[in-house]
Amino acid sequence: MQKVESVSSFEKIKLLADSRRLDILRLLMAAPATLTHLARTMKQSPAWVRHHILALESVGLVEIGEIRKTGRVTEKFYRAKADALLLQEVILPRAGKPSVVFSGSHDLALEAVAANLEKHVTMLNMTVGSLDGLVNLRQGLCQVSGAHLLDESGEYNTPFVKRLFPDREVEIVTLAHRTQGLMMAGGNPKGIRKIADIAGQNVRFVNRNPGSGTRLWLDAELRRLKLPVEKISGYKNQVKTHSEAANLVAQNKADASLGLQAAAIRCDLHFIPLFEERYDLVLPRENEKNLNPLLDYIQTADFRHLLSSLPGYNAQHSGERVSV
């Protein structure tokens, strides 16, 4: 099977913005070729091709794959170093303070932290869920991720990080423990008491996006209860954040959802706690310098005071490093 490589270097992407170099690279992805072969195909001179080949070679996109000698003639066959390329680059603001991209699971405390640290660092949010956030971190699309993924072993996050980052030094730092449960309209008019009740008649459920820690927990619980998703009205209705889910229930557009106690209380919803989870920040060590304002802040008394204002949050282990 041939391979696709990601290109996240701005210098490489800028070089490939030249359509002539991109055409040469595409030809070399299809088959190795000499300067003469490429010149003939592209109807250009070998010197013209050589100029662009040297540029591609300087950033590691092409290489000499074979040298053939026939009598006094030596031919160099160039080839692309990958069979296909995926181009990706995060473009950040240029300012006096660092900018970092967060991608992962939605968290109310982290939103408040970003606001408090605005003078020191710009935190840009890309909410995609725990699993996709770690994938984005692996691909270089963000500098820090947040996750609350429960493994079959009963451990949070660490097994997933080990599988996705076997070759990189990654830190896991606990932001907080937090309580999740069922969110219903005030007074709980549908009489929902447990997960099985969301499959009841006339109960409109709103779900979280696939890959989110909340969705993965729910799906595992439904399997344990042997409760088919087809019996849940609204199972396919998905939102990306706890706030969105709580707001839909508060607006009577849904009868129930699964989410954070803090989100439920903020919207004056009835809440039934189901489990406490560990929410961790995940970051490669090379990103630690830009993230020091965040890592330092979650060690402070000010941060613990912030968490005390969010129902269901527990700061006992906040700031602790988790062994990977």
C-alpha positions as CSV (number, residue, x, y, z in Angstrom):
1,M,0.0,0.0,0.0
2,Q,1.4,3.4,-0.9
3,K,1.7,6.2,1.6
4,V,0.3,9.7,2.1
5,E,2.5,12.1,4.1
6,S,1.4,15.3,5.8
7,V,3.1,18.6,5.0
8,S,2.8,21.1,7.8
9,S,5.9,23.2,7.1
10,F,4.9,26.6,5.7
11,E,8.1,26.7,3.6
12,K,7.1,23.5,1.8
13,I,3.6,24.7,1.3
14,K,4.8,28.0,-0.1
15,L,7.1,26.2,-2.5
16,L,4.3,24.0,-3.8
17,A,2.2,27.1,-4.4
18,D,4.2,27.4,-7.6
19,S,2.2,25.3,-10.1
20,R,5.3,24.4,-12.1
21,R,6.9,22.7,-9.1
22,L,3.6,21.1,-8.2
23,D,3.4,19.6,-11.7
24,I,6.9,18.2,-11.5
25,L,6.2,16.7,-8.1
26,R,3.0,15.0,-9.4
27,L,4.9,13.5,-12.3
28,L,7.6,12.1,-9.9
29,M,4.8,10.7,-7.7
30,A,3.7,8.7,-10.7
31,A,7.1,7.4,-11.7
32,P,10.8,8.2,-11.3
33,A,12.2,10.4,-14.1
34,T,15.4,12.1,-15.3
35,L,15.7,15.8,-16.0
36,T,15.6,15.0,-19.7
37,H,12.4,13.0,-19.4
38,L,10.8,15.7,-17.4
39,A,11.9,18.4,-19.8
40,R,10.5,16.5,-22.7
41,T,7.1,15.9,-20.9
42,M,6.8,19.5,-19.8
43,K,8.2,21.0,-23.0
44,Q,10.8,22.9,-21.1
45,S,14.6,22.9,-21.0
46,P,16.5,20.5,-18.7
47,A,18.1,23.6,-17.0
48,W,14.6,24.9,-16.2
49,V,13.6,21.6,-14.8
50,R,16.8,21.3,-12.8
51,H,16.2,24.7,-11.1
52,H,12.8,23.5,-9.8
53,I,14.1,20.0,-8.9
54,L,16.8,21.6,-6.7
55,A,14.2,23.6,-4.9
56,L,12.0,20.5,-4.3
57,E,15.1,18.5,-3.2
58,S,16.2,21.3,-0.7
59,V,13.0,20.8,1.4
60,G,13.0,17.0,1.2
61,L,10.1,16.5,-1.2
62,V,12.1,14.7,-3.9
63,E,15.3,12.7,-3.9
64,I,17.6,10.8,-6.3
65,G,16.2,7.3,-6.4
66,E,18.6,5.7,-8.9
67,I,21.8,6.5,-10.8
68,R,22.3,4.6,-14.1
69,K,25.6,4.6,-16.1
70,T,25.5,3.6,-19.7
71,G,29.0,3.9,-21.2
72,R,30.0,7.5,-20.6
73,V,26.5,8.7,-19.9
74,T,25.3,9.0,-16.3
75,E,21.5,9.4,-15.7
76,K,20.0,10.5,-12.4
77,F,16.4,9.3,-11.8
78,Y,14.5,11.6,-9.4
79,R,11.5,10.4,-7.4
80,A,9.0,11.9,-5.0
81,K,9.6,11.0,-1.3
82,A,5.9,10.3,-0.8
83,D,3.2,8.8,-3.0
84,A,0.7,11.6,-2.1
85,L,0.8,14.7,0.1
86,L,-1.7,16.2,2.5
87,L,-1.1,20.0,2.9
88,Q,-2.0,21.6,6.2
89,E,-0.9,24.7,7.9
90,V,-2.4,26.6,10.9
91,I,-2.2,30.4,10.3
92,L,-2.1,32.3,13.6
93,P,-2.3,36.0,14.4
94,R,1.0,37.9,14.6
95,A,1.0,39.8,17.8
96,G,3.0,40.6,20.9
97,K,1.5,37.7,22.8
98,P,1.6,34.0,21.8
99,S,-1.4,32.4,20.2
100,V,-2.3,28.7,20.7
101,V,-5.0,26.6,19.2
102,F,-7.0,24.3,21.4
103,S,-8.9,21.4,19.8
104,G,-10.8,18.9,21.8
105,S,-13.7,18.5,24.2
106,H,-15.8,21.4,25.3
107,D,-15.2,22.6,28.8
108,L,-16.8,25.5,30.7
109,A,-13.8,26.0,33.0
110,L,-11.4,26.2,30.1
111,E,-13.6,28.9,28.5
112,A,-13.2,30.9,31.7
113,V,-9.5,30.3,31.9
114,A,-9.1,31.6,28.3
115,A,-10.9,34.8,29.2
116,N,-8.7,35.3,32.3
117,L,-5.5,34.8,30.4
118,E,-6.4,37.0,27.4
119,K,-3.8,39.5,28.3
120,H,-1.0,36.9,28.2
121,V,-2.0,34.4,25.5
122,T,-4.7,34.2,22.8
123,M,-6.5,30.8,23.0
124,L,-8.3,29.9,19.8
125,N,-10.9,27.2,20.2
126,M,-11.7,24.4,17.8
127,T,-14.3,22.2,19.6
128,V,-14.5,18.8,17.9
129,G,-14.7,16.3,20.8
130,S,-12.1,14.4,22.8
131,L,-11.0,11.8,20.2
132,D,-10.9,14.2,17.2
133,G,-9.0,16.7,19.3
134,L,-6.2,14.2,20.0
135,V,-6.2,13.3,16.2
136,N,-5.8,17.1,15.4
137,L,-3.0,17.3,18.0
138,R,-1.2,14.4,16.3
139,Q,-1.6,16.0,12.9
140,G,-0.2,19.4,14.1
141,L,-3.6,21.2,13.7
142,C,-3.5,22.5,17.3
143,Q,-1.0,23.0,20.2
144,V,-3.1,21.6,23.0
145,S,-6.1,19.3,23.4
146,G,-8.6,18.4,26.1
147,A,-10.0,15.0,26.6
148,H,-12.2,12.9,29.0
149,L,-12.0,9.5,27.2
150,L,-12.8,6.5,29.4
151,D,-10.9,3.3,28.3
152,E,-12.2,-0.2,28.8
153,S,-9.6,-0.6,31.5
154,G,-11.3,2.1,33.5
155,E,-8.5,4.6,32.9
156,Y,-9.1,8.0,31.5
157,N,-7.2,9.4,28.5
158,T,-3.8,7.7,29.0
159,P,-4.4,4.6,26.9
160,F,-5.7,6.8,24.0
161,V,-2.7,9.1,24.2
162,K,-0.3,6.1,24.3
163,R,-1.9,4.7,21.1
164,L,-1.9,8.0,19.2
165,F,1.6,9.2,20.3
166,P,3.8,6.2,20.6
167,D,6.8,8.1,19.2
168,R,6.4,11.5,20.8
169,E,6.9,13.0,24.3
170,V,3.5,14.1,25.4
171,E,2.3,15.6,28.7
172,I,-1.0,15.0,30.3
173,V,-2.1,17.6,32.9
174,T,-5.4,17.3,34.8
175,L,-7.6,20.4,34.5
176,A,-10.3,19.1,36.8
177,H,-12.7,16.3,37.7
178,R,-16.3,17.1,36.8
179,T,-19.7,15.6,37.1
180,Q,-21.9,14.6,34.2
181,G,-25.5,13.4,34.2
182,L,-28.9,13.8,32.7
183,M,-30.2,17.3,32.0
184,M,-34.0,17.9,31.9
185,A,-36.4,20.8,32.0
186,G,-37.1,22.3,35.4
187,G,-39.4,20.0,37.4
188,N,-38.4,17.0,35.2
189,P,-41.9,16.9,33.5
190,K,-41.1,13.6,31.7
191,G,-40.1,11.8,34.9
192,I,-36.7,10.8,33.7
193,R,-34.6,9.1,36.4
194,K,-32.0,7.0,34.5
195,I,-30.4,6.5,31.1
196,A,-33.0,3.8,30.1
197,D,-35.7,6.4,30.5
198,I,-34.5,8.5,27.5
199,A,-35.9,5.7,25.3
200,G,-39.4,6.4,26.7
201,Q,-42.3,7.5,24.6
202,N,-42.5,11.2,23.8
203,V,-39.0,11.9,25.1
204,R,-37.0,14.0,22.7
205,F,-33.3,13.5,23.2
206,V,-30.4,15.6,22.0
207,N,-27.0,13.8,21.6
208,R,-23.4,14.8,21.4
209,N,-21.1,14.5,18.3
210,P,-19.4,11.2,17.6
211,G,-15.9,11.1,19.1
212,S,-16.8,13.3,22.1
213,G,-16.1,11.7,25.5
214,T,-19.8,12.2,26.4
215,R,-21.0,10.4,23.3
216,L,-18.6,7.5,23.8
217,W,-19.7,7.1,27.5
218,L,-23.4,7.1,26.4
219,D,-22.8,4.6,23.6
220,A,-21.0,2.3,26.0
221,E,-23.8,2.6,28.6
222,L,-26.4,1.8,25.9
223,R,-24.5,-1.3,24.9
224,R,-24.3,-2.4,28.6
225,L,-28.1,-1.9,28.9
226,K,-28.7,-3.6,25.6
227,L,-30.7,-0.6,24.6
228,P,-30.9,-0.1,20.8
229,V,-30.3,3.4,19.7
230,E,-33.3,3.2,17.3
231,K,-35.5,3.4,20.4
232,I,-34.1,6.8,21.3
233,S,-35.9,9.7,19.6
234,G,-33.3,12.3,18.7
235,Y,-30.3,10.0,19.0
236,K,-29.1,11.4,15.7
237,N,-29.6,15.0,16.7
238,Q,-26.1,16.1,17.6
239,V,-24.5,19.2,19.1
240,K,-20.8,19.9,19.8
241,T,-20.9,21.4,23.3
242,H,-22.6,21.0,26.7
243,S,-23.9,24.5,26.5
244,E,-25.7,23.9,23.2
245,A,-27.3,20.7,24.6
246,A,-28.4,22.5,27.8
247,N,-29.8,25.5,25.8
248,L,-31.9,23.2,23.5
249,V,-33.5,21.6,26.6
250,A,-34.0,25.0,28.2
251,Q,-35.7,26.2,25.0
252,N,-38.0,23.1,25.0
253,K,-36.5,21.9,21.8
254,A,-35.5,18.7,23.6
255,D,-36.6,16.9,26.7
256,A,-33.3,15.5,27.8
257,S,-29.6,15.4,27.1
258,L,-26.4,14.2,28.7
259,G,-24.0,16.9,30.0
260,L,-22.2,18.8,32.6
261,Q,-23.8,19.7,35.9
262,A,-22.5,23.2,35.5
263,A,-24.1,23.6,32.1
264,A,-27.5,22.3,33.5
265,I,-27.4,24.7,36.5
266,R,-26.5,27.6,34.3
267,C,-29.7,27.0,32.3
268,D,-31.9,26.3,35.4
269,L,-32.3,22.7,34.4
270,H,-33.1,19.6,36.5
271,F,-30.0,17.5,36.8
272,I,-29.4,13.9,37.8
273,P,-25.7,13.1,38.4
274,L,-24.5,9.9,36.8
275,F,-20.7,9.9,36.9
276,E,-17.6,11.9,37.7
277,E,-14.8,12.0,35.1
278,R,-11.3,13.3,34.8
279,Y,-10.7,16.0,32.2
280,D,-7.1,16.4,31.1
281,L,-5.1,18.7,28.9
282,V,-2.8,17.0,26.5
283,L,0.2,18.7,24.9
284,P,3.4,17.7,23.2
285,R,6.5,18.8,25.2
286,E,7.7,21.1,22.4
287,N,4.6,23.2,22.9
288,E,5.1,23.6,26.6
289,K,6.8,27.1,26.4
290,N,3.8,28.8,24.7
291,L,1.4,27.0,27.1
292,N,3.2,28.0,30.3
293,P,0.7,30.8,31.1
294,L,-2.1,28.2,31.0
295,L,-0.2,25.5,32.9
296,D,0.9,28.0,35.6
297,Y,-2.6,29.4,36.0
298,I,-4.3,26.1,36.8
299,Q,-1.9,25.7,39.8
300,T,-3.2,29.0,41.4
301,A,-5.7,29.7,44.1
302,D,-7.5,32.0,41.6
303,F,-8.2,29.0,39.4
304,R,-9.5,26.9,42.3
305,H,-11.8,29.8,43.2
306,L,-13.0,29.8,39.6
307,L,-13.8,26.1,39.7
308,S,-15.7,26.5,43.0
309,S,-18.2,28.7,41.1
310,L,-18.9,25.9,38.6
311,P,-21.2,23.2,40.1
312,G,-19.9,19.7,39.7
313,Y,-16.3,20.7,39.3
314,N,-13.6,19.3,41.7
315,A,-10.2,21.0,41.9
316,Q,-8.5,18.4,44.1
317,H,-6.2,17.1,41.4
318,S,-6.0,20.2,39.2
319,G,-2.6,20.8,37.8
320,E,-1.3,17.3,38.5
321,R,0.8,15.6,35.8
322,V,-0.5,12.2,34.8
323,S,2.1,9.5,34.0
324,V,2.0,8.4,30.3
